[in-house]
Every structure is written in C-alpha cells, then in structure tokens.
Amino acid sequence: MKKRSTLLLGMLFAGLLQLQAQTDTAKTAKSSQAFTLDEAQKFALANSPILKNSNLDLEIAKKKVWETTAIGLPQISGKLSASYMLEMSSTTSNFSGLGPWMYGADQALKTIDSVHFGHMPESKLTPAKDLKWGLTADLTVSQLIFSGAYLVGLQTTKAFKGMSELAITKSTKDLAESVSNAYHLVLVMQENKRIMESIYEQTVKTSKEMEAMYKSGFIEETAVDQIKLTANNLKNTLTVMGDQVIVSKNLLRLQMGLDMTTDIVLTDQLDNMMAQNIQISLLSGDLNLDKNIDFQLVQNTTKLKELQLKYQKTTLLPDIAAFYQYDHPFNTKAMSFTPPQMIGAAVNIPIFGSGSKLSRIKQASLDLQKSKNTEFQVSQALQLSYSQAKTSYSSAINKLDANKESLDLSKRIYDKTLIKFKNGVSSSMELTQAQSQYLQSQSAYYTTVIELVNAKNALEKIIK
C-alpha cells in the first residue's frame, strides 16, 4: 500500500512537471515572433507610434476642414431668459394702470370725435405681480453671405489636409527604409557572430591539440601560449559581437514598434537578399522632382504661403451676413418692446487701419518669396543628393564584388595556414597574421554590405 501511494505521488509530480514545461514552452513561443523583411515592414506600418501619430494628424486635418466649412453654413442659436423683480420701480408700477387710463381717455374723447375715438377695448387693471416676472424664448438664424477670409480659410484647411497626407507618405517611406536598414544590420551582425564562433571553436580545438603536442615534447610552450592568447582575444571579440546583435535587434524592435521583451527571429537569409539589393536599373535615368515627397512638401508649403498672402488681402474686403430672429414672451401681460419676428443684414466694412493691414500683406508677400527661395534651394539639394546616392550605390556594388573575392581568398589562406600550423610547417605568428587578415576581410565585406543596402534604400527614396 505504501509503495502504491509513493508511485501515485511520483506520477502526479511527473505530470505537474510536464504541465509546467508545456506552459513555459507556450510562454516562450508566445513571446517569440519571426519576420521576413516584408513582414517586418508591414508590422511597422501597423504598429509604429510615429505613423500612428501621422494618421491622427490627418484625422485632425479632416475635422479642421469641416470646422472651417461649417462657418459658412447656417448657424442656429436659441436663448431662454427668465427674470423676476424683487422690488418694482415706481415707473413700472404705473404701467399696471396705464391700460384703464387710456381706455377712459378714449371714451372721453369719443364725445368729441366718435369717428376716431371710442374703439379701444376695455382694459382691466393689470396686477403688479404680473409685471414682476418675465420668461422669453429667442431663436436666431444667421447666415454668412460673403467673407473673403472664409473662402481663403477653406482653401487653406484643404491644403493643410494635403500636407498631412504627404506627411503620412513621407513617414511611410522613411519607416520602410529604417526597417530595411535595421533588418539587414541584424543579419550582418548575426553572420559576423556566426563566423567568429566558428573561428573561435576551431582555435580552441587547435589550442587543445597544441597543448597535447607540447606535453608530448613536440613543440615549444611559446607556441601554445600564442594560440591560447589568440583564443582569448577571439572570445572577447565574440562577446562584443553578441552585444552588437542584441543592440541591432533592439533597434529593429524600436523601428517596428515591437515590444522590447519580444524575441525576434529573422527568417530571410542575407545571401539570398543581396541579389535583390543589386539593381543596376536604379543608376539610369534622371531625377523627377515632382515624384519626390520632400519636394512635394516644400511645394505645399509654398502654396500655404500663397494662401496666407491671399488671406491678408481679403481683410480689405467687407463681410456680409444676414439673420432672422424670433422672440416669444410667455408673460403676455408684461410689457415688451421687442418685436416677435425680425430679419436683418449686416455689412462690416474696413475703412482705416493706419496701414497695419497693408503691412501684414507686405510681410506675407516677403514670406512667400522666402518660401520660393527655399523651394529652389531644396530642388538643387535633391539633385545633389541624387547624384551622391547614385555614386555611393555604384561604388558599393563595385566594392562588394572585390571585397567578396578578398574574403574568399583570405579564408583559403587562413585554412591552409591552419593546416600547415598543425603539421608544424607554419609558425603561430603566421597563423595569427592569416587569421587577422581573414577577420579584416570579413569586416570589410560586411561593412560594404551595409553600405550597399543603405545606398540602395536612400536612392530609392529619392526617385520613388
């Protein structure tokens, strides 16, 4: 019985361990995400705070357009006012007897002229309490008929909406470029680390073999110390490269809008992506400024400056508005001098402002000229950037082939030197030199890879 209880407890404990292991695996799987470059860019477009804010700016611009449009549409307002006199003035008190007095006067004059008098209906004395309170409802409808400032303001808000749309396009392109650069950087860092790990493992293995040879009396202790020193240096370099991989992944997470605690796995292979980054067709043709998003933004800014000048000029024009007002008093016994219904129109005419408006018009004109100068400057800067981007891209393509060949040659030299060293034909110094040459060629090649990717992305952003 005791053995059976122990067996059951053991099975239960094993089951709990298995359940815990499954839970940990599920958590790990949940916190890890794999991305191709295209998937990473799409994820960034959906989750980047920068792009989210740009979209919110566009929504604000759309609401601003309607806000400005509504100014020129009919405006309706209502007002309900109530009052109560705690103490009536003597003049107001006399109003209560005004009706009967006028009736008596009308009847007295009837004896003199029955044609024009004697027709007023009898009026009773109005109690003072009926004059103390008042309750009135007003309804006013107004309509802007003409306003130059309104018309220009409507055009300005639409131009501002267009600016927000261009800003989203620019943010999208910048984000796609940043994610691509960061994605390739992670791949390069990981490949660098992989190669370094292979060299380190090979060096450690050689060090152990050399130590065994030293103990057998075939080589000197200096040779063993040299190979151990090389292994230690490689280990330190490997640690630095591991940190670089972590930093590059954090940068990619930041660009994508991905949580920093989420493990990220890149599924694209660097060698396969290099063919996509070599596009000779990008080096042909001329720059079309009308397609460049930065130039479009500058043009839109100039358009806003033109509308600002136009707005300042409209301040010299009159504004015309019309209104209709309906007034309903709930206390019919109280006296009111406000007509029940009324229509009207108002014209606001600027006459003299001591030259302030003319000064603002001149300032807007000068501001517009500045914007046109900036537009020209940006066009020239973009032409220069385009020329430099083509040169950088072409140079990176040429350097890539040469550095790849140098990398292959240096690896063959290192491999052969390592074999010679193990056979006692080559010295430890020659092995160290060959290894250093191989690492330098590796660094030069992958630096060129980054240059190529960055140059290609920069060139595409200018021309597309």
C-alpha positions in Angstrom: 0.0 0.0 0.0 2.8 2.3 0.9 4.6 1.5 -2.4 1.4 2.2 -4.4 1.0 5.7 -2.7 4.6 6.5 -3.4 4.1 5.5 -7.1 1.0 7.7 -7.4 2.7 10.7 -5.9 5.6 10.2 -8.3 3.3 10.1 -11.3 1.5 13.2 -10.1 4.7 15.1 -9.6 5.9 14.0 -13.0 2.6 15.2 -14.5 2.9 18.6 -12.9 6.5 18.9 -14.2 5.3 18.1 -17.7 2.4 20.6 -17.4 4.8 23.3 -16.2 7.2 22.5 -19.1 4.4 22.8 -21.6 3.3 26.1 -20.0 6.8 27.5 -20.2 7.1 26.4 -23.8 3.9 28.1 -24.6 5.0 31.3 -23.0 8.3 31.2 -24.9 6.5 30.6 -28.1 4.1 33.4 -27.4 7.0 35.9 -26.8 8.9 35.0 -29.9 8.0 36.3 -33.4 9.5 35.5 -36.8 9.6 38.1 -39.6 10.7 38.3 -43.2 11.8 41.8 -44.3 8.4 42.4 -46.0 6.5 41.2 -42.9 8.7 43.4 -40.6 7.9 46.5 -42.7 4.2 45.7 -42.7 4.2 45.2 -39.0 6.0 48.5 -38.6 3.4 50.3 -40.7 0.6 48.9 -38.5 2.3 49.5 -35.1 4.8 52.3 -35.4 3.9 55.2 -33.0 5.3 57.7 -35.5 3.0 56.5 -38.2 0.0 56.3 -35.8 0.6 60.0 -34.9 0.8 60.9 -38.6 -2.6 59.2 -39.2 -4.0 61.1 -36.2 -2.7 64.4 -37.7 -4.6 63.5 -40.9 -7.8 62.9 -39.0 -7.4 66.2 -37.2 -6.9 67.9 -40.5 -10.1 66.4 -41.9 -12.0 67.6 -38.9 -10.4 71.1 -39.3 -11.7 71.2 -42.9 -15.2 70.5 -41.8 -14.9 73.0 -38.9 -14.0 75.7 -41.3 -16.7 74.7 -43.8 -19.3 74.9 -41.1 -18.6 78.6 -40.6 -20.2 79.4 -43.9 -23.3 77.2 -43.3 -26.4 78.4 -41.4 -25.9 78.9 -37.7 -28.9 78.5 -35.3 -28.9 79.5 -31.7 -31.6 79.6 -29.0 -31.9 81.5 -25.8 -34.2 81.2 -22.9 -34.2 84.1 -20.4 -36.1 84.5 -17.2 -36.3 87.3 -14.7 -38.1 88.3 -11.5 -38.2 91.8 -10.0 -37.8 91.6 -6.2 -38.9 95.3 -6.0 -40.7 97.2 -8.7 -39.8 100.8 -9.6 -42.5 103.5 -9.4 -42.4 103.7 -13.2 -43.1 100.0 -13.7 -45.9 100.2 -11.1 -47.6 102.9 -13.1 -47.7 100.6 -16.1 -50.3 98.5 -14.3 -52.8 101.4 -14.6 -51.9 102.6 -18.0 -54.4 100.4 -19.8 -57.5 101.5 -17.9 -56.4 105.2 -18.1 -56.0 105.0 -21.8 -59.5 103.4 -22.1 -61.0 106.2 -20.0 -59.3 108.8 -22.2 -60.5 107.1 -25.3 -64.1 107.1 -24.1 -63.9 110.8 -23.1 -62.7 111.8 -26.5 -65.5 109.8 -28.1 -67.9 112.6 -27.2 -65.9 115.0 -29.3 -64.9 112.7 -32.2 -66.8 109.4 -32.5 -65.1 108.6 -35.8 -61.5 108.3 -34.5 -62.1 107.5 -30.8 -64.2 105.1 -28.8 -63.0 102.0 -30.4 -60.4 100.8 -27.8 -61.4 97.6 -26.0 -61.9 97.9 -22.3 -58.7 97.1 -20.3 -58.7 95.9 -16.8 -56.1 96.9 -14.2 -53.0 94.7 -14.5 -51.9 93.4 -11.1 -48.4 94.4 -10.2 -47.4 90.8 -9.5 -48.0 90.1 -13.3 -45.3 92.6 -14.2 -42.7 91.2 -11.8 -41.8 88.1 -13.8 -40.7 87.6 -17.3 -39.9 84.5 -19.4 -38.8 84.8 -23.0 -37.5 82.4 -25.7 -35.4 83.6 -28.6 -34.5 81.8 -31.8 -31.8 83.3 -34.1 -30.8 82.0 -37.5 -27.7 83.6 -39.1 -26.0 83.1 -42.5 -22.7 84.3 -43.8 -23.3 85.7 -47.2 -19.8 86.8 -48.2 -16.4 86.7 -46.5 -13.1 86.7 -48.3 -11.4 85.4 -45.2 -13.8 82.5 -45.0 -13.2 81.4 -48.7 -9.4 81.6 -48.3 -9.6 79.8 -45.0 -11.5 77.0 -46.6 -8.8 76.6 -49.2 -6.1 76.7 -46.5 -7.6 73.9 -44.5 -7.8 71.7 -47.6 -4.2 72.5 -48.4 -3.3 71.6 -44.8 -5.1 68.3 -45.2 -3.0 67.7 -48.3 0.1 68.4 -46.2 -0.9 65.8 -43.7 -1.4 63.2 -46.4 2.1 64.0 -47.8 3.5 63.7 -44.2 2.0 60.2 -44.0 3.5 59.2 -47.3 6.9 60.5 -46.2 6.7 58.8 -42.8 5.8 55.5 -44.5 8.8 55.7 -46.8 11.1 56.7 -44.0 9.8 53.9 -41.8 10.2 51.3 -44.6 13.8 52.5 -45.2 14.7 52.4 -41.5 13.2 48.9 -41.0 15.1 47.6 -44.1 18.4 49.1 -42.8 17.9 47.8 -39.3 16.8 44.3 -40.6 20.0 44.0 -42.8 22.1 45.2 -39.9 20.8 42.4 -37.7 21.5 39.9 -40.4 25.1 41.1 -40.9 25.7 41.2 -37.1 24.4 37.6 -36.8 26.5 36.4 -39.7 29.6 38.1 -38.3 29.0 36.4 -35.0 28.4 33.0 -36.6 31.7 33.2 -38.5 33.5 34.4 -35.3 32.0 31.5 -33.4 33.3 29.1 -36.0 36.8 30.6 -35.9 36.8 30.6 -32.1 35.7 27.0 -31.8 38.4 26.0 -34.3 41.0 28.0 -32.4 40.1 26.4 -29.1 40.3 23.0 -30.7 43.7 23.8 -32.1 44.8 25.1 -28.7 43.9 21.8 -27.1 45.7 19.9 -29.8 48.8 22.1 -29.4 48.8 21.7 -25.6 48.8 17.9 -26.1 51.7 18.2 -28.5 53.6 20.4 -26.0 53.1 17.8 -23.2 54.5 15.2 -25.6 57.6 17.4 -26.2 56.9 18.1 -30.0 56.5 21.9 -29.7 57.6 24.7 -27.5 55.5 26.3 -24.8 55.6 29.7 -26.6 53.5 28.3 -29.5 50.9 27.0 -27.1 50.8 30.4 -25.3 50.4 32.2 -28.6 47.4 30.1 -29.7 45.8 30.5 -26.2 46.2 34.3 -26.5 44.6 34.2 -29.9 41.7 32.2 -28.5 41.2 34.7 -25.6 41.2 37.6 -28.0 38.6 35.9 -30.1 36.5 35.1 -27.1 36.4 38.8 -26.2 35.6 39.8 -29.7 32.8 37.2 -29.7 31.3 38.8 -26.6 31.3 42.2 -28.2 29.7 40.8 -31.3 27.0 39.2 -29.1 26.3 42.6 -27.6 26.1 44.1 -31.1 23.5 41.6 -32.2 21.4 42.5 -29.1 21.7 46.2 -29.8 20.9 45.8 -33.5 17.8 43.7 -32.6 16.6 46.4 -30.1 17.0 49.0 -32.9 14.9 46.9 -35.2 12.2 46.4 -32.5 12.1 50.1 -31.9 11.7 50.9 -35.6 8.9 48.2 -35.9 7.1 49.3 -32.8 7.6 45.8 -31.3 7.8 45.2 -27.6 11.4 45.1 -26.4 10.8 41.9 -24.4 9.6 40.0 -27.5 12.3 37.8 -29.1 12.6 38.4 -32.8 13.7 35.9 -35.4 14.7 37.0 -38.9 13.8 34.3 -41.5 15.3 36.0 -44.6 18.9 34.9 -45.5 21.5 37.5 -46.1 23.0 35.8 -49.2 19.5 35.5 -50.8 18.7 39.2 -50.2 21.9 40.5 -51.7 20.7 39.8 -55.2 17.6 42.0 -54.5 19.8 44.8 -53.4 21.8 44.9 -56.7 19.6 46.7 -59.2 21.6 48.4 -61.9 18.5 50.0 -63.4 18.4 52.4 -60.4 21.5 54.0 -61.8 19.9 55.0 -65.1 17.5 57.9 -65.8 17.1 61.4 -64.3 15.5 62.6 -61.1 11.8 63.6 -61.4 11.3 66.2 -58.7 7.5 66.0 -58.9 7.7 62.5 -57.6 9.9 63.3 -54.7 8.0 63.5 -51.5 10.3 66.1 -49.9 10.0 68.4 -52.8 6.2 68.0 -52.8 6.1 69.0 -49.1 8.1 72.2 -49.9 5.7 72.9 -52.8 2.8 72.5 -50.5 4.4 74.9 -48.0 4.7 77.5 -50.8 1.0 77.0 -51.6 0.1 77.7 -48.0 2.2 80.9 -48.1 0.3 82.0 -51.2 -3.0 81.4 -49.4 -1.7 83.4 -46.5 -1.0 86.3 -48.7 -4.4 85.9 -50.3 -6.0 85.9 -46.9 -4.3 89.1 -45.8 -5.6 90.8 -49.0 -9.1 89.7 -48.2 -9.0 91.6 -44.9 -9.5 94.7 -47.1 -12.9 93.4 -48.3 -16.2 93.8 -46.5 -18.0 90.9 -44.7 -21.8 90.5 -45.3 -24.1 88.4 -43.1 -27.9 88.1 -42.7 -30.1 87.0 -39.7 -33.6 86.1 -38.7 -34.8 86.4 -35.1 -38.0 85.1 -33.4 -39.0 86.2 -29.9 -41.7 84.7 -27.8 -42.7 86.1 -24.4 -44.5 83.7 -22.1 -45.9 86.5 -19.9 -48.3 88.3 -22.2 -49.3 90.8 -19.5 -45.8 92.2 -19.2 -44.8 95.0 -21.5 -42.2 94.2 -24.1 -40.7 96.4 -26.8 -39.0 93.5 -28.7 -40.8 92.6 -32.0 -41.9 88.9 -32.3 -40.0 88.5 -35.6 -37.2 90.4 -37.2 -34.9 90.0 -40.1 -31.7 92.0 -40.9 -28.4 92.1 -42.6 -25.0 93.5 -41.5 -22.1 94.7 -43.6 -18.7 95.1 -41.9 -16.6 97.5 -43.9 -12.9 98.1 -43.0 -12.3 101.8 -43.5 -9.0 102.8 -42.0 -6.4 100.8 -40.0 -3.4 103.1 -40.1 -1.6 100.8 -42.6 -1.5 97.8 -40.4 -3.3 95.6 -42.9 -1.1 96.8 -45.7 2.0 95.9 -43.6 0.7 92.4 -43.0 0.1 92.0 -46.7 3.7 93.0 -47.4 5.0 90.6 -44.7 3.0 87.8 -46.3 4.4 88.7 -49.7 8.0 88.6 -48.4 7.3 85.3 -46.6 6.1 83.8 -49.9 9.3 84.9 -51.6 11.3 83.2 -48.9 9.4 80.0 -49.5 10.0 80.1 -53.2 13.8 80.6 -52.5 13.6 77.6 -50.2 11.9 75.6 -52.9 14.7 76.4 -55.3 17.3 75.5 -52.7 15.6 72.2 -52.0 15.4 71.3 -55.6 19.2 71.8 -56.0 19.9 69.9 -52.8 17.9 67.0 -54.0 19.7 67.0 -57.3 23.0 66.8 -55.4 21.7 64.1 -53.1 20.5 62.1 -56.1 24.0 62.4 -57.7 25.7 61.4 -54.5 23.3 58.5 -53.9 24.0 57.1 -57.3 27.7 57.4 -56.8 27.5 55.7 -53.4 25.4 52.9 -54.8 27.6 52.3 -57.8 30.7 52.4 -55.6 29.2 49.9 -53.1 28.3 47.5 -55.9 31.8 47.5 -57.3 33.4 47.2 -53.8 31.1 44.3 -52.9 32.5 42.0 -55.6 36.1 42.9 -54.8 35.6 42.5 -51.1 33.8 39.2 -51.5 36.7 37.9 -53.6 39.2 39.2 -50.9 37.1 37.4 -48.2 37.2 34.1 -50.1 40.9 34.4 -50.7 41.7 35.3 -47.0 39.6 32.3 -45.8 41.5 29.9 -48.1 44.8 31.4 -46.9 43.7 31.0 -43.2 42.5 27.4 -43.7 45.8 26.4 -45.4 47.9 28.2 -42.8 46.0 26.4 -40.1 46.7 23.0 -41.7 50.4 24.0 -42.0 50.5 25.1 -38.4 49.1 21.8 -37.2 51.7 20.0 -39.2 54.5 22.1 -37.8 55.3 23.8 -41.2 53.9 27.2 -40.2 54.6 29.3 -37.1 52.0 30.6 -34.7 52.8 34.1 -35.8 51.9 33.3 -39.4 48.7 31.7 -38.2 47.8 34.8 -36.2 48.6 37.1 -39.2 46.4 34.9 -41.5 43.6 34.9 -39.0 43.8 38.7 -38.6 43.8 39.1 -42.4 40.7 36.9 -42.6 38.8 38.9 -39.9 39.7 42.2 -41.6 38.4 40.9 -44.9 35.3 39.7 -43.2 34.7 43.1 -41.6 35.4 45.0 -44.9 32.9 42.8 -46.8 30.1 43.1 -44.4 30.7 46.8 -44.0 30.3 47.1 -47.8 27.0 45.1 -47.5 25.6 47.6 -45.1 26.8 50.5 -47.4 25.1 48.8 -50.3 21.8 48.4 -48.6 21.8 51.9 -47.2 22.8 53.4 -50.5 20.1 51.5 -52.4 17.4 52.4 -49.9 18.5 56.1 -50.0 18.5 56.1 -53.8 15.0 54.5 -54.0 13.6 57.0 -51.5 14.8 59.9 -53.7 13.5 58.6 -57.0 10.2 56.9 -55.9 
